[in-house]
Amino acid sequence: MAEKQRVCVTGSGGYIASWLVKFLLSRGYTVHGTVRDPCDEKNDHLKKLDNAAKNLKLFKADLFDYEGLSTAISGCSGVFHIACPVPFEGVPLTEEELITPALTGTKNVLEACTEAKVKKVVVVSSIAAVVYDPKWPNVAKNEDCWSDTQLLHSLEGYWPYYYLAKTLMEREAIEWSKRNLADVVTVCPGVTIGPRLQSTLNSSSLGLLKFIKGFEKSLLSDQLYLVDVRDVADALVLVYENQEAKGRYICNSYSLHNDSLTEILRNMYPNRNFPESFRERKEEVVMEERLRLSSEKLQSLGWKFRPLEETIDDSVVSFEASGDLPKQIAYSM
């Protein structure tokens, strides 16, 4: 790429988006970032990134604000659509609070891309749009696997609304690409962990923190799909810059059971307390068969990922720096 372009990142203050903005700035891109309030101190970490003073401009816009999104996207050659409401423990979101903004926001972003004649759009979906397919054969799940929306509608709790929102918004983006000249690539990350740039704790980091702090002695048995946030950001830049990148890409590094994660953590931090037992789920609510997710399509473009132990260790350092985890507790690799 002879001359770096001007690109837009929606929801730029978020966990994945912050790392993406950092990487784009380091590669010489001019970045338009959308945030709810550019003056909010929770976005200060973006302003401190290398090259931010010169090449980063924050725009006030939320997912319902078409004019704000259009202004941010105007003049950009590419767009990374990452903004999407995510449930957080203690603040569960309703179906209306999750699905409506996800779909409306995606439509607004894509319409603004049409108006601005954007050449390429990268949409961040989730493995939640992949893994909930009870009819998938006994092989690794790949990009042909889509979560069953009827199954997601039938599940209890508020997280299935998020899974449904991600599935519907990704399908919306793919359908839009069939009607327009712009290239659309979707990336489906696993549960994203690793160090964070923003000051606030996000949902996936909280999940790892709870493991390390040993909040509960007994947990429900569960399948985990994990990827480092920096590897996700790398993947987003990769599929944007690679002209051969087309369609969907699963972005997952490790498929393992939560008892296996506990064993890894015990070996790394023998002085900490961890869950002691795992309760089996009822058969009717087991959706994710113990199968791995295949990231071979993404790896064929040259994507590489970090060792899980490195991701965990960097996460712990980040937790300690932010005060989420006491520093005085010794740990070892």
VEXLUM-31298 format. One record per residue (C-alpha): residue number from 1; x, y, z. Coordinates in nm, 4 decimals, padded with zeros to 6 digits, always signed. Layout:
<rokes>
{nr:NUM | X:X | Y:Y | Z:Z}
...
</rokes>
This chain:
<rokes>
{nr:1 | X:+00.0000 | Y:+00.0000 | Z:+00.0000}
{nr:2 | X:+00.1956 | Y:+00.2999 | Z:-00.1322}
{nr:3 | X:-00.0071 | Y:+00.5668 | Z:+00.0458}
{nr:4 | X:-00.1892 | Y:+00.5057 | Z:+00.3693}
{nr:5 | X:-00.5586 | Y:+00.5813 | Z:+00.3628}
{nr:6 | X:-00.8152 | Y:+00.7571 | Z:+00.5741}
{nr:7 | X:-01.0333 | Y:+00.5047 | Z:+00.7568}
{nr:8 | X:-01.3164 | Y:+00.5166 | Z:+01.0090}
{nr:9 | X:-01.3453 | Y:+00.2989 | Z:+01.3211}
{nr:10 | X:-01.6879 | Y:+00.2926 | Z:+01.4861}
{nr:11 | X:-01.6981 | Y:+00.2599 | Z:+01.8641}
{nr:12 | X:-01.3285 | Y:+00.3457 | Z:+01.8695}
{nr:13 | X:-01.3048 | Y:+00.3706 | Z:+02.2494}
{nr:14 | X:-01.3941 | Y:+00.0048 | Z:+02.3010}
{nr:15 | X:-01.1714 | Y:-00.2903 | Z:+02.3858}
{nr:16 | X:-01.0959 | Y:-00.4305 | Z:+02.0391}
{nr:17 | X:-01.1384 | Y:-00.0963 | Z:+01.8638}
{nr:18 | X:-00.8797 | Y:+00.0790 | Z:+02.0817}
{nr:19 | X:-00.6119 | Y:-00.1708 | Z:+01.9837}
{nr:20 | X:-00.7172 | Y:-00.1435 | Z:+01.6199}
{nr:21 | X:-00.6859 | Y:+00.2368 | Z:+01.6320}
{nr:22 | X:-00.3412 | Y:+00.1975 | Z:+01.7889}
{nr:23 | X:-00.2261 | Y:-00.0402 | Z:+01.5146}
{nr:24 | X:-00.3717 | Y:+00.1722 | Z:+01.2340}
{nr:25 | X:-00.2019 | Y:+00.4856 | Z:+01.3644}
{nr:26 | X:+00.1282 | Y:+00.2993 | Z:+01.3943}
{nr:27 | X:+00.0963 | Y:+00.2016 | Z:+01.0273}
{nr:28 | X:+00.0437 | Y:+00.5588 | Z:+00.9126}
{nr:29 | X:-00.3328 | Y:+00.5636 | Z:+00.8636}
{nr:30 | X:-00.5457 | Y:+00.8691 | Z:+00.9322}
{nr:31 | X:-00.8256 | Y:+00.7485 | Z:+01.1599}
{nr:32 | X:-01.1743 | Y:+00.8878 | Z:+01.2141}
{nr:33 | X:-01.3059 | Y:+00.7368 | Z:+01.5370}
{nr:34 | X:-01.6681 | Y:+00.7523 | Z:+01.6483}
{nr:35 | X:-01.7432 | Y:+00.7802 | Z:+02.0204}
{nr:36 | X:-02.0463 | Y:+00.8913 | Z:+02.2158}
{nr:37 | X:-01.8616 | Y:+01.1857 | Z:+02.3650}
{nr:38 | X:-01.5142 | Y:+01.2903 | Z:+02.2416}
{nr:39 | X:-01.4681 | Y:+01.4935 | Z:+02.5623}
{nr:40 | X:-01.5389 | Y:+01.2023 | Z:+02.7977}
{nr:41 | X:-01.2258 | Y:+01.1115 | Z:+02.9925}
{nr:42 | X:-01.2852 | Y:+00.7424 | Z:+02.9223}
{nr:43 | X:-01.1651 | Y:+00.8164 | Z:+02.5659}
{nr:44 | X:-00.8452 | Y:+00.9876 | Z:+02.6813}
{nr:45 | X:-00.6412 | Y:+00.6741 | Z:+02.6148}
{nr:46 | X:-00.7029 | Y:+00.7206 | Z:+02.2425}
{nr:47 | X:-00.5655 | Y:+01.0737 | Z:+02.2474}
{nr:48 | X:-00.2430 | Y:+00.9479 | Z:+02.4087}
{nr:49 | X:-00.1652 | Y:+00.6928 | Z:+02.1355}
{nr:50 | X:+00.1400 | Y:+00.7490 | Z:+01.9159}
{nr:51 | X:+00.0518 | Y:+00.9688 | Z:+01.6147}
{nr:52 | X:-00.2931 | Y:+01.0427 | Z:+01.7600}
{nr:53 | X:-00.2356 | Y:+01.4188 | Z:+01.7802}
{nr:54 | X:-00.1758 | Y:+01.4317 | Z:+01.4057}
{nr:55 | X:-00.3744 | Y:+01.1440 | Z:+01.2586}
{nr:56 | X:-00.6702 | Y:+01.0722 | Z:+01.4896}
{nr:57 | X:-00.9959 | Y:+01.2682 | Z:+01.4897}
{nr:58 | X:-01.2819 | Y:+01.1706 | Z:+01.7193}
{nr:59 | X:-01.6401 | Y:+01.2247 | Z:+01.6050}
{nr:60 | X:-01.9476 | Y:+01.2356 | Z:+01.8264}
{nr:61 | X:-02.1889 | Y:+00.9665 | Z:+01.7033}
{nr:62 | X:-02.3852 | Y:+00.6692 | Z:+01.8334}
{nr:63 | X:-02.5463 | Y:+00.3850 | Z:+01.6412}
{nr:64 | X:-02.8766 | Y:+00.5711 | Z:+01.5944}
{nr:65 | X:-02.7096 | Y:+00.8907 | Z:+01.4721}
{nr:66 | X:-02.6952 | Y:+00.8589 | Z:+01.0950}
{nr:67 | X:-02.5760 | Y:+01.2142 | Z:+01.0391}
{nr:68 | X:-02.2960 | Y:+01.1755 | Z:+01.2922}
{nr:69 | X:-02.1865 | Y:+00.8447 | Z:+01.1399}
{nr:70 | X:-02.2077 | Y:+00.9899 | Z:+00.7893}
{nr:71 | X:-01.9892 | Y:+01.2842 | Z:+00.8879}
{nr:72 | X:-01.7279 | Y:+01.0533 | Z:+01.0395}
{nr:73 | X:-01.7247 | Y:+00.8207 | Z:+00.7370}
{nr:74 | X:-01.7149 | Y:+01.0993 | Z:+00.4771}
{nr:75 | X:-01.3804 | Y:+01.1073 | Z:+00.2986}
{nr:76 | X:-01.2775 | Y:+00.7604 | Z:+00.4175}
{nr:77 | X:-01.1664 | Y:+00.4828 | Z:+00.1842}
{nr:78 | X:-01.2426 | Y:+00.2122 | Z:+00.4393}
{nr:79 | X:-01.4553 | Y:+00.1543 | Z:+00.7462}
{nr:80 | X:-01.4158 | Y:-00.0830 | Z:+01.0405}
{nr:81 | X:-01.7571 | Y:-00.1293 | Z:+01.2011}
{nr:82 | X:-01.7004 | Y:-00.2472 | Z:+01.5575}
{nr:83 | X:-01.9560 | Y:-00.0545 | Z:+01.7653}
{nr:84 | X:-02.2198 | Y:-00.2826 | Z:+01.9176}
{nr:85 | X:-02.3852 | Y:-00.2929 | Z:+02.2621}
{nr:86 | X:-02.2475 | Y:-00.5690 | Z:+02.4848}
{nr:87 | X:-02.4026 | Y:-00.6975 | Z:+02.8096}
{nr:88 | X:-02.2034 | Y:-00.6419 | Z:+03.1273}
{nr:89 | X:-02.2463 | Y:-00.8303 | Z:+03.4520}
{nr:90 | X:-02.4855 | Y:-00.6453 | Z:+03.6794}
{nr:91 | X:-02.6206 | Y:-00.4371 | Z:+03.3889}
{nr:92 | X:-02.8063 | Y:-00.6865 | Z:+03.1683}
{nr:93 | X:-02.9508 | Y:-00.5465 | Z:+02.8463}
{nr:94 | X:-03.2913 | Y:-00.6321 | Z:+02.7023}
{nr:95 | X:-03.3663 | Y:-00.7616 | Z:+02.3547}
{nr:96 | X:-03.4645 | Y:-00.4093 | Z:+02.2500}
{nr:97 | X:-03.1427 | Y:-00.2639 | Z:+02.3940}
{nr:98 | X:-02.9211 | Y:-00.5176 | Z:+02.2144}
{nr:99 | X:-03.0768 | Y:-00.6168 | Z:+01.8831}
{nr:100 | X:-03.2316 | Y:-00.2866 | Z:+01.7738}
{nr:101 | X:-02.9171 | Y:-00.0719 | Z:+01.8011}
{nr:102 | X:-02.6991 | Y:-00.3471 | Z:+01.6513}
{nr:103 | X:-02.9188 | Y:-00.3756 | Z:+01.3422}
{nr:104 | X:-03.0003 | Y:-00.0059 | Z:+01.3120}
{nr:105 | X:-02.6381 | Y:+00.0876 | Z:+01.3628}
{nr:106 | X:-02.5160 | Y:-00.1567 | Z:+01.1003}
{nr:107 | X:-02.7721 | Y:-00.0284 | Z:+00.8500}
{nr:108 | X:-02.6776 | Y:+00.3321 | Z:+00.9250}
{nr:109 | X:-02.3062 | Y:+00.2606 | Z:+00.8856}
{nr:110 | X:-02.3577 | Y:+00.0746 | Z:+00.5585}
{nr:111 | X:-02.5850 | Y:+00.3446 | Z:+00.4160}
{nr:112 | X:-02.3252 | Y:+00.6049 | Z:+00.5078}
{nr:113 | X:-02.0618 | Y:+00.3897 | Z:+00.3351}
{nr:114 | X:-02.2749 | Y:+00.3867 | Z:+00.0216}
{nr:115 | X:-02.3107 | Y:+00.7635 | Z:+00.0322}
{nr:116 | X:-01.9364 | Y:+00.8134 | Z:+00.0854}
{nr:117 | X:-01.8433 | Y:+00.5571 | Z:-00.1826}
{nr:118 | X:-01.6324 | Y:+00.3611 | Z:+00.0643}
{nr:119 | X:-01.4237 | Y:+00.0931 | Z:-00.1060}
{nr:120 | X:-01.3994 | Y:-00.1643 | Z:+00.1732}
{nr:121 | X:-01.5879 | Y:-00.2367 | Z:+00.4948}
{nr:122 | X:-01.4696 | Y:-00.4713 | Z:+00.7712}
{nr:123 | X:-01.7444 | Y:-00.5725 | Z:+01.0140}
{nr:124 | X:-01.6663 | Y:-00.7286 | Z:+01.3513}
{nr:125 | X:-01.9123 | Y:-01.0067 | Z:+01.4226}
{nr:126 | X:-01.8531 | Y:-01.2840 | Z:+01.6770}
{nr:127 | X:-01.8167 | Y:-01.6583 | Z:+01.7070}
{nr:128 | X:-02.1619 | Y:-01.6257 | Z:+01.8646}
{nr:129 | X:-02.2824 | Y:-01.6001 | Z:+01.5038}
{nr:130 | X:-02.1076 | Y:-01.9306 | Z:+01.4274}
{nr:131 | X:-02.1177 | Y:-02.1861 | Z:+01.7074}
{nr:132 | X:-02.4897 | Y:-02.2270 | Z:+01.7855}
{nr:133 | X:-02.5686 | Y:-02.4740 | Z:+01.5079}
{nr:134 | X:-02.6998 | Y:-02.8041 | Z:+01.6491}
{nr:135 | X:-02.7009 | Y:-02.9662 | Z:+01.3027}
{nr:136 | X:-02.3305 | Y:-02.9128 | Z:+01.2331}
{nr:137 | X:-02.1467 | Y:-03.2443 | Z:+01.1709}
{nr:138 | X:-01.8728 | Y:-03.3789 | Z:+01.3967}
{nr:139 | X:-01.5937 | Y:-03.1693 | Z:+01.2426}
{nr:140 | X:-01.4361 | Y:-02.8318 | Z:+01.3219}
{nr:141 | X:-01.6744 | Y:-02.5426 | Z:+01.2659}
{nr:142 | X:-01.5769 | Y:-02.3140 | Z:+00.9805}
{nr:143 | X:-01.7120 | Y:-02.0078 | Z:+00.8002}
{nr:144 | X:-02.0007 | Y:-02.2075 | Z:+00.6498}
{nr:145 | X:-02.1433 | Y:-02.2592 | Z:+00.9982}
{nr:146 | X:-02.4123 | Y:-02.0112 | Z:+01.1074}
{nr:147 | X:-02.5877 | Y:-01.9923 | Z:+01.4417}
{nr:148 | X:-02.9526 | Y:-02.0971 | Z:+01.4287}
{nr:149 | X:-03.1629 | Y:-01.7860 | Z:+01.4982}
{nr:150 | X:-03.4630 | Y:-01.9924 | Z:+01.6097}
{nr:151 | X:-03.2437 | Y:-02.1690 | Z:+01.8644}
{nr:152 | X:-03.1088 | Y:-01.8361 | Z:+01.9891}
{nr:153 | X:-03.4646 | Y:-01.7030 | Z:+02.0264}
{nr:154 | X:-03.5484 | Y:-02.0021 | Z:+02.2451}
{nr:155 | X:-03.2626 | Y:-01.9599 | Z:+02.4934}
{nr:156 | X:-03.3118 | Y:-01.7952 | Z:+02.8304}
{nr:157 | X:-03.1197 | Y:-01.5020 | Z:+02.9723}
{nr:158 | X:-02.9896 | Y:-01.1845 | Z:+02.8114}
{nr:159 | X:-02.6695 | Y:-01.3115 | Z:+02.6469}
{nr:160 | X:-02.8628 | Y:-01.4933 | Z:+02.3694}
{nr:161 | X:-02.9928 | Y:-01.1502 | Z:+02.2633}
{nr:162 | X:-02.6316 | Y:-01.0478 | Z:+02.2046}
{nr:163 | X:-02.5656 | Y:-01.3682 | Z:+02.0090}
{nr:164 | X:-02.8734 | Y:-01.2999 | Z:+01.8002}
{nr:165 | X:-02.7762 | Y:-00.9363 | Z:+01.7463}
{nr:166 | X:-02.4332 | Y:-01.0369 | Z:+01.6158}
{nr:167 | X:-02.5807 | Y:-01.3035 | Z:+01.3877}
{nr:168 | X:-02.8410 | Y:-01.0686 | Z:+01.2389}
{nr:169 | X:-02.6036 | Y:-00.7754 | Z:+01.1926}
{nr:170 | X:-02.3470 | Y:-00.9940 | Z:+01.0163}
{nr:171 | X:-02.6111 | Y:-01.1303 | Z:+00.7812}
{nr:172 | X:-02.7261 | Y:-00.7721 | Z:+00.7145}
{nr:173 | X:-02.3709 | Y:-00.6719 | Z:+00.6205}
{nr:174 | X:-02.3273 | Y:-00.9683 | Z:+00.3871}
{nr:175 | X:-02.6606 | Y:-00.9026 | Z:+00.2146}
{nr:176 | X:-02.5654 | Y:-00.5361 | Z:+00.1742}
{nr:177 | X:-02.2395 | Y:-00.6359 | Z:+00.0054}
{nr:178 | X:-02.4358 | Y:-00.8260 | Z:-00.2600}
{nr:179 | X:-02.6221 | Y:-00.5052 | Z:-00.3529}
{nr:180 | X:-02.3227 | Y:-00.2715 | Z:-00.3544}
{nr:181 | X:-01.9834 | Y:-00.2422 | Z:-00.5169}
{nr:182 | X:-01.7884 | Y:-00.2117 | Z:-00.1924}
{nr:183 | X:-01.6070 | Y:-00.5152 | Z:-00.0552}
{nr:184 | X:-01.7376 | Y:-00.6363 | Z:+00.2810}
{nr:185 | X:-01.5382 | Y:-00.8714 | Z:+00.5016}
{nr:186 | X:-01.6695 | Y:-00.9981 | Z:+00.8342}
{nr:187 | X:-01.4479 | Y:-01.1196 | Z:+01.1175}
{nr:188 | X:-01.5828 | Y:-01.3451 | Z:+01.3941}
{nr:189 | X:-01.3556 | Y:-01.3318 | Z:+01.7006}
{nr:190 | X:-01.3680 | Y:-01.5776 | Z:+01.9870}
{nr:191 | X:-01.3925 | Y:-01.4601 | Z:+02.3471}
{nr:192 | X:-01.1387 | Y:-01.1806 | Z:+02.3408}
{nr:193 | X:-00.8919 | Y:-01.1454 | Z:+02.6267}
{nr:194 | X:-00.5548 | Y:-00.9796 | Z:+02.6832}
{nr:195 | X:-00.4303 | Y:-00.6403 | Z:+02.8033}
{nr:196 | X:-00.6601 | Y:-00.3433 | Z:+02.7637}
{nr:197 | X:-00.5897 | Y:+00.0150 | Z:+02.6662}
{nr:198 | X:-00.9111 | Y:+00.1688 | Z:+02.7992}
{nr:199 | X:-00.9644 | Y:+00.2366 | Z:+03.1698}
{nr:200 | X:-01.2976 | Y:+00.0549 | Z:+03.2022}
{nr:201 | X:-01.3267 | Y:-00.3213 | Z:+03.2449}
{nr:202 | X:-01.5039 | Y:-00.5000 | Z:+02.9578}
{nr:203 | X:-01.7152 | Y:-00.8167 | Z:+02.9753}
{nr:204 | X:-01.4666 | Y:-01.0683 | Z:+02.8334}
{nr:205 | X:-01.1817 | Y:-00.9377 | Z:+03.0516}
{nr:206 | X:-01.4111 | Y:-00.9627 | Z:+03.3531}
{nr:207 | X:-01.4681 | Y:-01.3302 | Z:+03.2757}
{nr:208 | X:-01.0947 | Y:-01.4024 | Z:+03.2902}
{nr:209 | X:-01.0535 | Y:-01.1861 | Z:+03.5996}
{nr:210 | X:-01.3205 | Y:-01.3892 | Z:+03.7799}
{nr:211 | X:-01.1282 | Y:-01.7080 | Z:+03.6998}
{nr:212 | X:-00.8030 | Y:-01.5632 | Z:+03.8346}
{nr:213 | X:-00.9649 | Y:-01.4208 | Z:+04.1475}
{nr:214 | X:-01.1426 | Y:-01.7474 | Z:+04.2199}
{nr:215 | X:-01.4827 | Y:-01.5846 | Z:+04.2740}
{nr:216 | X:-01.6664 | Y:-01.9174 | Z:+04.2594}
{nr:217 | X:-01.5659 | Y:-02.2638 | Z:+04.3803}
{nr:218 | X:-01.7963 | Y:-02.4438 | Z:+04.1379}
{nr:219 | X:-01.8735 | Y:-02.3420 | Z:+03.7788}
{nr:220 | X:-02.0909 | Y:-02.4739 | Z:+03.5014}
{nr:221 | X:-01.8933 | Y:-02.6872 | Z:+03.2613}
{nr:222 | X:-01.8444 | Y:-02.4893 | Z:+02.9410}
{nr:223 | X:-01.6563 | Y:-02.4762 | Z:+02.6133}
{nr:224 | X:-01.4291 | Y:-02.1758 | Z:+02.5670}
{nr:225 | X:-01.3051 | Y:-02.0121 | Z:+02.2487}
{nr:226 | X:-01.0251 | Y:-01.7658 | Z:+02.3247}
{nr:227 | X:-00.8231 | Y:-01.5138 | Z:+02.1240}
{nr:228 | X:-00.5879 | Y:-01.2287 | Z:+02.2159}
{nr:229 | X:-00.7269 | Y:-00.8794 | Z:+02.1566}
{nr:230 | X:-00.4051 | Y:-00.7796 | Z:+01.9791}
{nr:231 | X:-00.4364 | Y:-01.0775 | Z:+01.7464}
{nr:232 | X:-00.7926 | Y:-00.9702 | Z:+01.6648}
{nr:233 | X:-00.6710 | Y:-00.6198 | Z:+01.5806}
{nr:234 | X:-00.3975 | Y:-00.7720 | Z:+01.3638}
{nr:235 | X:-00.6607 | Y:-00.9796 | Z:+01.1832}
{nr:236 | X:-00.8749 | Y:-00.6744 | Z:+01.1124}
{nr:237 | X:-00.5837 | Y:-00.4868 | Z:+00.9574}
{nr:238 | X:-00.4830 | Y:-00.7992 | Z:+00.7637}
{nr:239 | X:-00.8210 | Y:-00.8574 | Z:+00.5991}
{nr:240 | X:-00.8509 | Y:-00.4866 | Z:+00.5223}
{nr:241 | X:-00.5144 | Y:-00.4609 | Z:+00.3499}
{nr:242 | X:-00.5277 | Y:-00.7972 | Z:+00.1723}
{nr:243 | X:-00.7159 | Y:-00.7714 | Z:-00.1564}
{nr:244 | X:-00.7673 | Y:-01.1479 | Z:-00.1567}
{nr:245 | X:-00.9714 | Y:-01.1336 | Z:+00.1658}
{nr:246 | X:-01.3369 | Y:-01.2138 | Z:+00.0928}
{nr:247 | X:-01.6417 | Y:-01.3138 | Z:+00.2964}
{nr:248 | X:-01.6274 | Y:-01.4376 | Z:+00.6571}
{nr:249 | X:-01.3269 | Y:-01.5128 | Z:+00.8746}
{nr:250 | X:-01.3280 | Y:-01.6967 | Z:+01.2058}
{nr:251 | X:-01.0672 | Y:-01.5418 | Z:+01.4356}
{nr:252 | X:-01.0046 | Y:-01.7903 | Z:+01.7154}
{nr:253 | X:-00.6820 | Y:-01.9213 | Z:+01.8645}
{nr:254 | X:-00.7751 | Y:-02.1757 | Z:+02.1320}
{nr:255 | X:-01.0735 | Y:-02.4067 | Z:+02.1749}
{nr:256 | X:-01.0680 | Y:-02.5608 | Z:+02.5211}
{nr:257 | X:-01.2897 | Y:-02.6541 | Z:+02.8123}
{nr:258 | X:-01.2962 | Y:-02.4319 | Z:+03.1183}
{nr:259 | X:-01.1456 | Y:-02.7058 | Z:+03.3340}
{nr:260 | X:-00.8465 | Y:-02.7047 | Z:+03.0956}
{nr:261 | X:-00.8150 | Y:-02.3274 | Z:+03.1359}
{nr:262 | X:-00.8213 | Y:-02.3721 | Z:+03.5127}
{nr:263 | X:-00.5359 | Y:-02.6222 | Z:+03.4920}
{nr:264 | X:-00.3290 | Y:-02.3775 | Z:+03.2842}
{nr:265 | X:-00.3959 | Y:-02.1026 | Z:+03.5382}
{nr:266 | X:-00.3031 | Y:-02.3301 | Z:+03.8311}
{nr:267 | X:+00.0306 | Y:-02.4082 | Z:+03.6680}
{nr:268 | X:+00.0979 | Y:-02.0380 | Z:+03.6053}
{nr:269 | X:-00.0262 | Y:-01.9086 | Z:+03.9413}
{nr:270 | X:-00.0026 | Y:-02.1892 | Z:+04.1987}
{nr:271 | X:-00.0713 | Y:-01.9526 | Z:+04.4919}
{nr:272 | X:-00.4132 | Y:-01.8407 | Z:+04.3707}
{nr:273 | X:-00.7558 | Y:-01.9909 | Z:+04.4312}
{nr:274 | X:-00.9458 | Y:-02.1365 | Z:+04.1379}
{nr:275 | X:-01.2745 | Y:-02.3218 | Z:+04.0812}
{nr:276 | X:-01.2601 | Y:-02.6666 | Z:+04.2354}
{nr:277 | X:-01.5357 | Y:-02.8375 | Z:+04.0387}
{nr:278 | X:-01.7440 | Y:-02.8058 | Z:+03.7234}
{nr:279 | X:-02.1118 | Y:-02.8913 | Z:+03.7011}
{nr:280 | X:-02.2432 | Y:-03.0477 | Z:+03.3838}
{nr:281 | X:-02.5084 | Y:-02.8542 | Z:+03.1930}
{nr:282 | X:-02.8506 | Y:-03.0001 | Z:+03.1304}
{nr:283 | X:-02.8536 | Y:-03.1775 | Z:+02.7958}
{nr:284 | X:-03.1183 | Y:-02.9506 | Z:+02.6463}
{nr:285 | X:-02.9068 | Y:-02.6399 | Z:+02.6901}
{nr:286 | X:-02.5814 | Y:-02.7796 | Z:+02.5511}
{nr:287 | X:-02.5415 | Y:-02.5916 | Z:+02.2208}
{nr:288 | X:-02.1665 | Y:-02.5758 | Z:+02.1687}
{nr:289 | X:-02.0411 | Y:-02.9271 | Z:+02.1015}
{nr:290 | X:-01.6858 | Y:-02.9798 | Z:+02.2200}
{nr:291 | X:-01.5428 | Y:-02.9049 | Z:+01.8796}
{nr:292 | X:-01.2736 | Y:-02.6640 | Z:+01.7800}
{nr:293 | X:-01.3281 | Y:-02.3644 | Z:+01.5564}
{nr:294 | X:-01.1199 | Y:-02.3555 | Z:+01.2421}
{nr:295 | X:-00.9288 | Y:-02.0331 | Z:+01.1703}
{nr:296 | X:-00.7532 | Y:-02.1917 | Z:+00.8715}
{nr:297 | X:-00.9068 | Y:-01.9441 | Z:+00.6275}
{nr:298 | X:-00.7632 | Y:-01.6496 | Z:+00.8222}
{nr:299 | X:-00.4306 | Y:-01.8261 | Z:+00.8729}
{nr:300 | X:-00.4056 | Y:-01.8789 | Z:+00.4975}
{nr:301 | X:-00.3728 | Y:-01.4994 | Z:+00.4689}
{nr:302 | X:-00.0737 | Y:-01.5087 | Z:+00.7053}
{nr:303 | X:-00.2486 | Y:-01.4528 | Z:+01.0399}
{nr:304 | X:-00.0592 | Y:-01.5744 | Z:+01.3469}
{nr:305 | X:-00.1579 | Y:-01.5767 | Z:+01.7125}
{nr:306 | X:+00.0205 | Y:-01.5567 | Z:+02.0462}
{nr:307 | X:+00.0675 | Y:-01.8411 | Z:+02.2960}
{nr:308 | X:-00.2220 | Y:-01.8546 | Z:+02.5415}
{nr:309 | X:+00.0154 | Y:-01.8245 | Z:+02.8388}
{nr:310 | X:+00.1495 | Y:-01.4947 | Z:+02.6998}
{nr:311 | X:-00.2035 | Y:-01.3590 | Z:+02.6637}
{nr:312 | X:-00.2954 | Y:-01.4613 | Z:+03.0171}
{nr:313 | X:+00.0245 | Y:-01.3204 | Z:+03.1677}
{nr:314 | X:-00.0197 | Y:-00.9876 | Z:+02.9856}
{nr:315 | X:-00.3807 | Y:-00.9810 | Z:+03.1055}
{nr:316 | X:-00.2683 | Y:-01.0238 | Z:+03.4660}
{nr:317 | X:-00.0153 | Y:-00.7400 | Z:+03.4292}
{nr:318 | X:-00.2954 | Y:-00.5234 | Z:+03.2884}
{nr:319 | X:-00.5310 | Y:-00.6183 | Z:+03.5747}
{nr:320 | X:-00.2632 | Y:-00.5273 | Z:+03.8278}
{nr:321 | X:-00.1848 | Y:-00.1948 | Z:+03.6579}
{nr:322 | X:-00.5522 | Y:-00.0969 | Z:+03.6611}
{nr:323 | X:-00.6037 | Y:-00.2030 | Z:+04.0238}
{nr:324 | X:-00.8436 | Y:-00.4859 | Z:+03.9373}
{nr:325 | X:-00.6018 | Y:-00.7406 | Z:+04.0847}
{nr:326 | X:-00.3758 | Y:-00.6904 | Z:+04.3886}
{nr:327 | X:-00.0105 | Y:-00.6573 | Z:+04.2892}
{nr:328 | X:+00.1237 | Y:-00.8125 | Z:+04.6054}
{nr:329 | X:+00.0168 | Y:-01.1643 | Z:+04.5065}
{nr:330 | X:+00.3166 | Y:-01.3330 | Z:+04.3474}
{nr:331 | X:+00.2787 | Y:-01.5397 | Z:+04.0329}
{nr:332 | X:+00.5129 | Y:-01.7262 | Z:+03.8027}
{nr:333 | X:+00.5128 | Y:-01.8405 | Z:+03.4435}
</rokes>
